Amino acid sequence: MCRPGAIRSVAGMTTSSKEPAPVRTAEPAGRPQRIHGLDALRGGALLLGIVLHACVPFIATQPWFFHDRYTSVGLAETNFVIHSFRMVLFMTLAGYFGALMLDRRGARRYVGDRAKRVLLPMFAFWPVAVFPLGLLALMFASTHPGTAQPEVTDPLVMFGPGQLWFLLVLMECIVITVAVRALLIRFIGRERASAFSERMATLFSSRAGVLVASVPYTVVVLIQGRPMSGIIEPATIVPEVAPLVGYLGAFAVGWALRRRSDALAGISRDWAAYLTVGAISLSIMLLAQGQVPLPMGAALVALGGWCVTYGLVGVCVRFLSRPRPAIRYLADASYWMYLMHLPIVVAIGMSLADLSLPVAVKLSITLIGSSAMLLLTYQLAVRCTPLGAWLNGHRHPWKSAERGA
């Protein structure tokens, strides 16, 4: 349960000036162009993680640091839908812009940049973004004697990556993809490797491509055996084959799509059909309450998640091609917000857990309160500081920040 900025963001959200893009950009001369629709989508995928985590206390069947006195079936269904596609979407975008960055900067600089802005933050932010969660859970248990707290003795679990797991998996996908690319170039030649990549791009941008893309996801759910949980993330820093297969598949799809300049435009033409099929697939699972044969459930969740991913990519490519200052600001802020959100969301939720307020009111307070704190700290401590330069790849000058640039 994924970095803002331009080319140095987690997913590398820019295009080369020589690369034909499916959307128009409006960047100053000499600055790498941004694909505004996908930049917004990447930020939205990260921000949806905050929504997802704010919903969990109201889902009694889902293990969490605490549970509210009230439960909500609607939020449980919302959680399922978000989880079915969010990280698949994020990894697909990371693959697309990763391939773009590698073309622009070369494999060695690309991997080095990702190690600095993806892998290093996982370790650097763990003490402030993950460690406090255990303390908060102990505090809640001490004031709620009936609260069951699982006994954890495995050091790998005690010091696991928490919500920062996606950074580790993303780095694994990057290293594997770059290594496979190097081997292909070495043994079959650059021209044949490039031709193979273009064929894959043609496949994945076709209407049948979404079916092929969903195969690894389906396999993962079959292995893990819990369709309503989608792809279950790793609990420790030790690589787990199942989630790595699912997210590496998504990363590879994005990587391949980059090889055709018209691939995203092709997907955008069928955005409504993709979203419709995705909604139907996920609705069947919700109406059946997950009580379907495992192979059918795995196929429906995988197809639904991938169709929503394709549909959202199509929507953003088609309708968000122009820069919008507010959306761009949120896209820039989203990496910081996701890295730091969980202790704040959990603390606010715990303070509301015993109050006799409607679920909608508690959820709104949690989301509005945490978002306000995260945006304030981003503006004051990140956007125009060396911390912003590290996370975002550049920092905004104060005058630009005041204009909302």
Disulfide bonds with the S-S distance in Angstrom:
none
